[in-house]
Amino acid sequence: MLPENHNEFRSDTFTTPIPEMFPAIMNATVGDSVYDEDADTIKLQQKVAALTGHEDGLYCVSGTLSNQIAIRSHLFQPPHSVLCDYRGHIYVHEAGGLATLSQAMVSPVKPRNGLYLTLEDVIDNFIADGDIHAAPTKVVSLENTLHGIVYPIEEIKRISDWCRANNIRIHLDGARIWDASIATGIPLKEYGDLFDSISLCLSKGLGAPIGSVLTGSKSFIQKANHFKKQNGGGIRQCGMLAKMASIAIDENWPKLKIAHELAKEVADYARELGYQFESPVDTGFIFLDQHKNKIDPKIISELGEKYQLKIAGFRISFSFQTSREAVDSLKLLLKEAWDYAQEHPYDATSRFGMYHAKN
């Protein structure tokens, strides 16, 4: 029997718990995690921290919370600013959290190479202390993966070395760092060595129902826990969620390769049709270039209904739960959309938002 989300191409957040998770929750601990007394939550935090090589971890209800309290914990008082990619989740998709929680200005940077920030991008947009007209850069936040792109670890190391030499904190939005590790074979610890903090999502490709773990030093996590509580993030009997998340790491992390292979298969097919891409297909995402392909996003959405696929325009996401039937139907959809566009080319006048799918 196919899982309910087998035809889901909008986001890897639509993964669902696997059967092995449900019996496990019957044996989960039921301590109060706000008092740091739940054994399964503590085990999960320690497990993820050990994977990254960091001293401690903090389970949070979402990646938005773990990212935002991480940035806040690195900062002291305004004026200050955060430097990140202009597409970064912390800047674009976290409800203005940097402005409200951290009272931080943002320096959103467009990579000159069109893919990822380089050290030169960081240096050119860095704001030093001493200019009373500006908010000095106190945190550099990178994201790996971003738009499905695997960030080259050599470039991360260059940026990390420079940040540490200049007393700038460096954070990683590692919501999909699991994918980067699978795609490259690089252990999480090698990434962890280059960052002061990492946010690792458990509910995207890994398939846990809820959660993200923030890792860093013990003193940093202690401070972050204060902001977690302040922002309503405390969970009392958290053991059941932690148990499911731990199983997601053990059982589903290796399965991310399935999503990567499906994405590459469909990308190869789309490329043969003539499609052009916004970014390389390194992991489980395809980003089609809306402007160059001249396809009306509404056509994609309408064809999704025809082929019984859940799809949101030009961002196509795969998971380990994506079915062969859905992949074959997706290819038919892409062929029909391409053929239609050759007769009815569409000039895009606005960005098609990822959260505005019709179905």
Sequence and secondary structure as in RCSB ss.txt:
>XXXX:A:sequence
MLPENHNEFRSDTFTTPIPEMFPAIMNATVGDSVYDEDADTIKLQQKVAALTGHEDGLYCVSGTLSNQIAIRSHL
FQPPHSVLCDYRGHIYVHEAGGLATLSQAMVSPVKPRNGLYLTLEDVIDNFIADGDIHAAPTKVVSLENTLHGIV
YPIEEIKRISDWCRANNIRIHLDGARIWDASIATGIPLKEYGDLFDSISLCLSKGLGAPIGSVLTGSKSFIQKAN
HFKKQNGGGIRQCGMLAKMASIAIDENWPKLKIAHELAKEVADYARELGYQFESPVDTGFIFLDQHKNKIDPKII
SELGEKYQLKIAGFRISFSFQTSREAVDSLKLLLKEAWDYAQEHPYDATSRFGMYHAKN
>XXXX:A:secstr
   TTTTB S GGG    TTHHHHHTT    BGGGT  HHHHHHHHHHHHHHT SEEEEES HHHHHHHHHHHH 
 SSS EEEEETT HHHHSSTTHHHHTS  EEEEE  TTSSS  HHHHHHH   TT TTS  EEEEEEESSBTTB 
  HHHHHHHHHHHHHTT EEEEE TTHHHHHHHH   HHHHHTT SEEEEESSSTT  SS EEEEE HHHHHHHH
HHHHHTT   SB HHHHHHHHHIIIIIGGGHHHHHHHHHHHHHHHHHHT  BSS   SSEEEB HHHHT  HHHH
HHHHHHTT B BTTEEE  TT  HHHHHHHHHHHHHHHHHHHHS     S   TT    
